[in-house]
Amino acid sequence: MYRIFEGDHLYTGLDDAPDVQVVTKPNGNGVEMSIGYVSALAGGRRTIVFFPAVFEYRWVDDDYSSVWPHKDHYEFSLIEILDSEYIRRMVQSAPFGRSSPGYELGGVLKLEDVHHYRIGFDGHGIYDIVSTECSVEVHELSPPPA
């Protein structure tokens, strides 16, 4: 089961080469990740999806996407996978297994605050991102002068 984030600015079917940036943070504080792509015909709009607190991310080539968990959970858009196998594996392997229910990831972070996002690009592949949140920036681009 998954939910689709609404809005034509999230449509990914127009770009098969998104810009992906991963920025590390000091002192074991994970990474930030952003994925930017063309989201309107003729390059008139650019969308950037930003994940500020990433625990895990994966990319798989478009040709091999059927071998991943949740293989039927896909849109040409940003989605959130509910009841995620990736989050379940994180909890099972976390050293905090005896924490109180809902706090299995360390006592400070609530399990309900961890999300599995997926964004796919035709001809490029799928990104799975486990993060506490995501935000979206939309940049309308001016057409080039005639």
Secondary structure, DSSP 8 states (H G I E B T S, - for coil): -EEE---GGG--TT-SS-EEEEEE-STT--EEEEEEEE-SGGG-EEEEEEEEEEEEEEEEEGGGGGGSTTTT---SSEEEESS-HHHHHHHHH-TTTTS-TT-TTTSSS-GGG-EEEEEEETTTEEEEEEES--EEEEEE------
